[in-house]
Amino acid sequence: MEQPALSRRAFIASTMVVAATRPTALLAQDAPFKIGVGSDPVFSSFYLAAHEKMFEAEKLNVAVQLYADGGEAMNALVAQQVSLAAAVEPTNMVRFARAELRPLAVVYQSGRYVKMVVGKDVESLEKIKKFGIVAGSISEYCTLLALKKIGLDRDAVQMVKSGPPELPALLARGDIDAFFAWEPWPTNGVKQGGRVVMTSKDVGYTDTMWITAAAGWFDANPETARGILKVLARACEIVVNDPARAAAAVQAITRIPVAQTLTALKDMDAGVRDFTDADFQSYDGIAAFLAQQKMTPGVVDFRRVLQRGFYKPERA
């Protein structure tokens, strides 16, 4: 398959990632603790905290390091190039076999950011024959949930594997009838004649993003970890209550236009919180899916590593 053109966020990250690729052993003793994040509005609270120097205000020597996406940020965490990273649950789970990691809290959730788009000629969902998927991701997971909701036999639908940027074009050409993916690809699909018919919440899935620490770093720096969560919680409150302020920070850090971020924020629920029983039930489904797709050696025992109870919100 031909490599897709470099996206805006991949270009931004490629120009900013060099500093984080140095071996940890070569960093100065007073170097900041680095948090790896992706390059889109999902990470708004991190950008805001960095842009407004909220970590410095709490006497925390912390730097936010941009990567192309959450997966690249998690790779940096596994390689010990950053101390913490943020990514959605499956992106974390597929790396648990490669490193000892400690997810500390949820920093974002949404049942609206991942959407199903159908082509202009699809009159009825029951007539879908070809579904575009990003294999092994929440795109494929939500697709399987959608098939069950619609009442379509999995064996009667052709799964067309693709990278996310290619999905809107495949839909426009009629090479696929539908796809389930995260923004901005649904919006791009609509611009090319498609229409949104469902969100992930409609098929029973709410995605959550975790902030995850390297186990060794976490064991040595629990109070710093608490301080970071405290700052991010305050940043999330600003994202919710003053989205224009958050969007300005996103533009300052990533050059993503303010209007684009404001639109994206409508589909997100920023907020730091502890893990819940409902989360665990959802994660059980993700863990089973990843094992079935052979993305993990077996069903991931996420309960062993999630630090439930670590995050305590500030009292009002």
C-alpha positions as CSV (number, residue, x, y, z in Angstrom):
1,M,0.0,0.0,0.0
2,E,1.3,3.4,-0.9
3,Q,2.1,5.6,2.1
4,P,-0.4,8.4,2.6
5,A,0.7,12.0,2.4
6,L,2.1,13.5,5.6
7,S,-0.9,15.0,7.6
8,R,-0.9,18.4,9.2
9,R,-0.4,16.9,12.7
10,A,2.3,14.5,11.5
11,F,4.2,17.4,9.9
12,I,4.0,19.4,13.1
13,A,5.1,16.5,15.2
14,S,8.0,15.7,12.9
15,T,9.4,19.2,13.4
16,M,9.2,19.0,17.2
17,V,10.0,15.4,18.1
18,V,13.8,15.5,17.7
19,A,14.5,16.6,21.3
20,A,12.7,13.7,22.7
21,T,14.6,11.1,20.8
22,R,17.8,11.5,22.8
23,P,18.6,8.5,25.1
24,T,17.4,9.1,28.6
25,A,20.9,8.6,30.0
26,L,22.2,11.6,28.1
27,L,19.7,14.0,29.6
28,A,20.9,16.5,32.1
29,Q,20.0,15.8,35.8
30,D,17.8,18.9,35.9
31,A,16.0,18.1,32.6
32,P,12.2,18.4,32.8
33,F,10.0,15.3,33.1
34,K,8.4,14.9,29.7
35,I,4.8,14.1,28.9
36,G,4.3,12.7,25.4
37,V,1.1,13.7,23.6
38,G,-0.3,13.6,20.1
39,S,-1.0,16.5,17.8
40,D,-4.7,17.2,17.7
41,P,-7.3,18.9,19.9
42,V,-8.0,15.8,22.0
43,F,-4.8,16.9,23.9
44,S,-6.1,20.4,24.5
45,S,-5.7,20.3,28.3
46,F,-2.0,19.4,27.9
47,Y,-1.4,22.2,25.4
48,L,-3.2,24.7,27.6
49,A,-1.2,23.7,30.7
50,A,2.1,24.1,28.8
51,H,1.1,27.3,27.0
52,E,0.0,29.1,30.2
53,K,2.9,27.7,32.3
54,M,0.5,26.0,34.7
55,F,3.1,23.4,35.6
56,E,5.7,26.0,36.5
57,A,3.1,27.7,38.7
58,E,3.0,24.5,40.8
59,K,6.8,24.3,40.8
60,L,6.7,21.3,38.5
61,N,9.6,20.8,36.1
62,V,7.5,19.4,33.3
63,A,7.6,19.7,29.5
64,V,4.9,18.6,27.0
65,Q,6.4,16.8,24.0
66,L,4.5,16.5,20.8
67,Y,4.3,13.5,18.5
68,A,2.3,12.6,15.5
69,D,-0.3,10.8,17.6
70,G,-0.9,9.0,20.8
71,G,0.7,5.8,19.5
72,E,4.0,7.5,18.8
73,A,3.8,9.1,22.3
74,M,3.3,5.7,23.8
75,N,6.3,4.3,21.8
76,A,8.4,7.1,23.3
77,L,7.2,6.1,26.8
78,V,8.1,2.5,26.2
79,A,11.5,3.6,24.9
80,Q,12.0,5.7,28.1
81,Q,12.2,8.9,26.1
82,V,9.4,10.5,28.1
83,S,8.2,9.8,31.7
84,L,4.4,9.9,30.9
85,A,2.2,9.8,27.8
86,A,-1.4,10.1,26.9
87,A,-3.4,7.9,24.6
88,V,-6.7,6.0,24.3
89,E,-7.1,2.6,26.0
90,P,-6.3,0.2,23.1
91,T,-3.2,2.2,22.3
92,N,-2.1,1.6,25.9
93,M,-3.1,-2.1,26.1
94,V,-1.1,-3.2,23.0
95,R,2.1,-1.9,24.7
96,F,1.6,-3.6,28.1
97,A,3.6,-6.6,27.0
98,R,6.6,-4.4,26.0
99,A,7.1,-2.3,29.2
100,E,5.8,-1.9,32.7
101,L,3.4,0.9,32.5
102,R,1.1,2.5,35.1
103,P,-2.1,4.3,33.8
104,L,-2.9,6.9,36.4
105,A,-6.3,8.4,35.4
106,V,-8.7,9.2,32.7
107,V,-8.1,12.7,31.2
108,Y,-10.7,12.7,28.4
109,Q,-13.8,10.8,27.3
110,S,-16.2,10.9,24.5
111,G,-18.9,8.9,22.8
112,R,-19.2,11.5,20.0
113,Y,-15.7,11.9,18.5
114,V,-15.6,8.5,16.7
115,K,-18.3,8.5,14.0
116,M,-19.8,6.3,11.3
117,V,-20.1,7.8,7.9
118,V,-21.9,6.3,4.9
119,G,-21.7,7.2,1.2
120,K,-24.2,9.3,-0.6
121,D,-25.7,6.3,-2.4
122,V,-26.3,4.2,0.7
123,E,-30.1,4.4,1.2
124,S,-30.3,1.9,4.0
125,L,-27.7,0.7,6.6
126,E,-28.9,-2.9,6.0
127,K,-27.6,-2.6,2.4
128,I,-23.9,-1.9,3.4
129,K,-21.6,-4.4,1.7
130,K,-18.2,-2.9,2.2
131,F,-16.9,-1.3,5.4
132,G,-13.6,0.6,5.6
133,I,-11.7,-0.1,8.7
134,V,-8.4,0.8,10.4
135,A,-7.5,-2.8,11.4
136,G,-7.0,-3.5,15.1
137,S,-8.1,-0.1,16.2
138,I,-11.3,1.4,17.7
139,S,-12.4,1.9,14.1
140,E,-12.7,-1.9,13.6
141,Y,-14.0,-2.4,17.1
142,C,-16.9,0.1,16.6
143,T,-17.5,-1.4,13.1
144,L,-18.1,-4.8,14.7
145,L,-20.5,-3.2,17.3
146,A,-22.3,-1.3,14.5
147,L,-22.8,-4.5,12.5
148,K,-24.4,-6.1,15.5
149,K,-26.7,-3.1,16.1
150,I,-27.7,-2.9,12.4
151,G,-28.3,-6.6,12.2
152,L,-25.7,-7.4,9.5
153,D,-23.9,-10.7,9.4
154,R,-20.2,-10.2,9.8
155,D,-19.4,-12.7,7.0
156,A,-21.7,-10.9,4.6
157,V,-19.8,-7.6,4.8
158,Q,-16.3,-7.1,3.2
159,M,-13.8,-5.4,5.5
160,V,-11.6,-3.1,3.5
161,K,-8.4,-2.3,5.5
162,S,-7.1,1.3,5.2
163,G,-5.2,4.0,6.9
164,P,-7.4,6.7,8.4
165,P,-6.6,9.5,5.8
166,E,-7.6,7.3,2.9
167,L,-11.1,6.4,4.2
168,P,-13.0,9.6,3.0
169,A,-11.6,9.1,-0.6
170,L,-12.5,5.5,-0.6
171,L,-16.0,6.4,0.4
172,A,-16.3,9.2,-2.2
173,R,-15.2,6.8,-5.0
174,G,-17.6,4.1,-3.9
175,D,-14.9,1.6,-3.0
176,I,-16.5,1.3,0.4
177,D,-20.1,2.0,1.6
178,A,-19.2,3.2,5.1
179,F,-16.5,3.7,7.7
180,F,-16.2,4.2,11.4
181,A,-13.3,6.5,12.5
182,W,-12.2,9.4,14.7
183,E,-12.1,13.0,13.7
184,P,-11.1,14.7,11.4
185,W,-11.8,11.8,9.0
186,P,-15.6,11.8,9.5
187,T,-15.8,15.5,8.8
188,N,-13.6,15.0,5.7
189,G,-16.0,12.2,4.6
190,V,-19.0,14.5,4.9
191,K,-17.2,17.2,2.8
192,Q,-16.9,14.6,0.1
193,G,-20.6,13.7,0.1
194,G,-21.0,11.3,3.0
195,R,-23.2,11.7,6.0
196,V,-22.8,10.8,9.7
197,V,-25.3,8.2,10.9
198,M,-23.9,7.1,14.2
199,T,-21.4,7.8,16.9
200,S,-19.5,5.3,19.0
201,K,-21.9,6.0,21.9
202,D,-24.7,4.8,19.7
203,V,-23.1,1.4,19.3
204,G,-22.2,1.1,23.0
205,Y,-18.6,2.4,23.2
206,T,-17.2,5.5,25.0
207,D,-13.5,6.1,24.3
208,T,-11.3,7.3,27.1
209,M,-7.8,8.7,27.1
210,W,-5.4,7.7,29.9
211,I,-2.4,9.5,31.2
212,T,0.2,6.7,31.7
213,A,3.5,6.7,33.5
214,A,6.5,4.4,33.2
215,A,6.4,2.2,36.3
216,G,9.9,3.0,37.5
217,W,9.3,6.7,37.2
218,F,6.0,6.5,38.9
219,D,7.4,4.5,41.9
220,A,10.1,7.2,42.3
221,N,7.9,10.2,41.8
222,P,4.3,9.7,43.1
223,E,3.9,13.2,44.4
224,T,5.1,14.7,41.1
225,A,2.5,12.5,39.4
226,R,-0.2,13.8,41.7
227,G,0.9,17.4,41.0
228,I,0.7,16.8,37.2
229,L,-2.8,15.4,37.6
230,K,-3.8,18.4,39.7
231,V,-2.6,20.8,37.0
232,L,-4.3,18.8,34.2
233,A,-7.6,18.8,36.1
234,R,-7.5,22.6,36.3
235,A,-6.6,22.8,32.6
236,C,-9.5,20.5,31.7
237,E,-11.9,22.9,33.6
238,I,-10.7,25.7,31.5
239,V,-11.1,23.7,28.3
240,V,-14.8,23.0,29.3
241,N,-15.6,26.5,30.6
242,D,-13.6,28.7,28.2
243,P,-13.1,26.7,24.9
244,A,-11.9,29.8,23.1
245,R,-9.0,30.2,25.5
246,A,-8.2,26.5,25.0
247,A,-8.4,26.8,21.3
248,A,-5.9,29.7,21.3
249,A,-3.5,27.5,23.3
250,V,-3.9,24.7,20.8
251,Q,-3.1,27.1,17.9
252,A,-0.1,28.4,19.7
253,I,1.3,24.9,20.3
254,T,0.3,23.1,17.1
255,R,-0.9,25.8,14.6
256,I,-4.2,24.1,14.3
257,P,-6.8,26.9,13.5
258,V,-9.0,28.1,16.4
259,A,-12.2,27.4,14.5
260,Q,-11.2,23.7,13.9
261,T,-10.4,23.2,17.6
262,L,-13.7,24.8,18.7
263,T,-15.6,22.5,16.4
264,A,-13.7,19.4,17.7
265,L,-14.2,20.4,21.4
266,K,-17.9,20.1,21.0
267,D,-17.4,16.3,20.6
268,M,-15.1,15.9,23.6
269,D,-15.5,15.8,27.4
270,A,-12.3,17.0,29.0
271,G,-11.8,16.1,32.6
272,V,-9.5,14.2,35.0
273,R,-11.1,11.4,36.9
274,D,-10.4,8.0,38.4
275,F,-11.3,4.7,36.7
276,T,-14.8,3.3,37.4
277,D,-16.6,-0.1,37.2
278,A,-18.2,1.1,34.0
279,D,-14.8,1.8,32.6
280,F,-13.6,-1.7,33.5
281,Q,-16.6,-3.3,31.8
282,S,-15.8,-1.3,28.6
283,Y,-12.1,-2.2,28.8
284,D,-13.0,-5.9,29.1
285,G,-14.5,-5.6,25.7
286,I,-11.5,-3.8,24.2
287,A,-9.1,-6.3,25.8
288,A,-11.1,-9.3,24.3
289,F,-11.2,-7.6,20.9
290,L,-7.4,-7.0,20.9
291,A,-6.8,-10.6,21.8
292,Q,-9.2,-11.9,19.1
293,Q,-7.4,-9.7,16.5
294,K,-4.1,-11.0,17.7
295,M,-3.0,-7.5,18.5
296,T,-2.0,-8.7,22.0
297,P,-0.6,-12.2,23.0
298,G,-3.6,-12.8,25.1
299,V,-6.4,-10.9,26.9
300,V,-4.6,-8.0,28.6
301,D,-4.8,-8.0,32.4
302,F,-5.3,-4.2,32.6
303,R,-6.6,-4.4,36.2
304,R,-3.0,-5.3,37.3
305,V,-1.5,-2.0,36.1
306,L,-4.3,0.6,36.3
307,Q,-3.8,2.7,39.4
308,R,-7.4,2.9,40.4
309,G,-7.8,5.1,43.5
310,F,-4.6,7.1,42.9
311,Y,-6.2,10.2,41.6
312,K,-8.1,12.2,44.2
313,P,-9.9,15.4,43.0
314,E,-9.3,18.6,44.8
315,R,-12.1,19.6,47.2
316,A,-14.2,22.5,46.1
